[in-house]
Amino acid sequence: MSFVVVKRSWLRLLVFMLLVAVCLVFPTSEGAAASVYFGDNLRKVPIYNVATDESRVAISFDAAWGADKTQGILNILAEYNVNATFFLVGFWVRDYPEMVKAIDAAGCEIGTHSNTHPDMVKLSGEQVREELSTSVKLIEDTISKKVTLFRAPFGSYNNTLLNTASELGLKTIQWDVDSLDWKSLGVKDMTNRVTGKAKNGSVILFHNNSDHILEALPVILDLLIKKGFKVGQISDLIYKDNYTIDRAGVQRRN
């Protein structure tokens, strides 16, 4: 009798492990994030990069403080015939409305980077919704275009944040290549880091007012293009529907 009990116990454990494995391999896509199991917890994951056979990468700029170099960035993008994605904080939009319009006029897309740049994991659901809806309205009122992308400040997220973003029609975007320009890296270090890590489907992170962005950006774009990458904005890289996101944040076409 004891042997039968033990055997049944092991059988239950085996079935549970198989179910967990299936959930990890086939996450459920829900707008901007997939649900995957980590231990006993169901955790949401945003898009870090895209699984694609195309030699394509997306570049993005987070803008929260300062705008001195933004027009220079737009000039460089135009020189290389490249569009990018700018994630703007609400107070930046209020401080630099003409620059927001210039970004849009240059053909670059604009997403929200929150309203006040807090660590949104520390906020309640209502506070998260206020941060997102306020910043989205500011952008949409400025450029008269719908906002569909969101990047969390500090890359910090949880289920509450991702669920709320999805409910507001926002896809949450992380990155898999960090230029570390915010650390004031020199041009050579930034270039080696970005061009060495970029691969098909990568999302590259820059900041609009980092110390050496105007010197490094043309060098990086030149090398990426010479490597055969088509460089563009995030909405041209990600899948809009019929996709899953694995536990590493890789968006895959079903």
Steps between C-alpha positions, in 0.01 A plus 500: 500500500780745589665429165180599318476827697862590424453413135195723472687783669780479248247487218334821620840670520587386148172636360553835676853531361376424150232769528756756614730406211218548250424846642863600465523387140163638392436827684170678441527834325288774655548828320844616607606217724498124520415298808764250604556299814789570734482253786147526636437852367339608174715786380457731201788580265528794255671499160879506520573406137343326203572161346546567129711379209514854365813706560303770679552690827313783671657797677333694778567809709365564849443868574447624854749779571636754257448548126818671383610213276165382370501704180854379434380142534219568253750649255720190522201268455397696192853481360488120523133480393411328827188533714512433874266472797506765773353418842405830663420578863196721556687790658744495205205534263371798701844664507588443132178484295667638187769233519230234534346634180843500333552133589164418347563714193829318444306176456598346832241335721430603858413279793446579867768464767251579782393842623746570782763222458437310826585138577154384402529169683460701819170654385144379550292394202316834502827694510637296210189572294530871579867508398430331168173667405629849586819461298319344205250785490780759508672339202183443302383857559839627377539295180142381435614139462415193704761371744541121495840439663622531858837457668516475877738734684813314613369195313310414819171315459254261661167342409299802614695731272489270197131419544410868528710593196332228298154618610593846369604356164874532562767245413776505762848507345829423672833458319768237451787734405583778746745759370574602862524855370359615834830389655682755283684232306727626228424465130717190454352315797143585401562398141663170589226420746208568264643357179642198684170407664248592228337207321192442289200636688694701759356805674779749578478749786642854489417820688435828324731714710788268588851642491637349177187409308560748217854370442417131540169475315631555143783253558259238635246550220772480238631170637155346549406584142830365368428177688183471297246605762193699408470749785162642589230561758349245735155482343660385174677217684245351740204279412164666555297181550515121485814475711638362823774624733728246663639522852805693375280769347549387140193575288430221251255466215255215558 
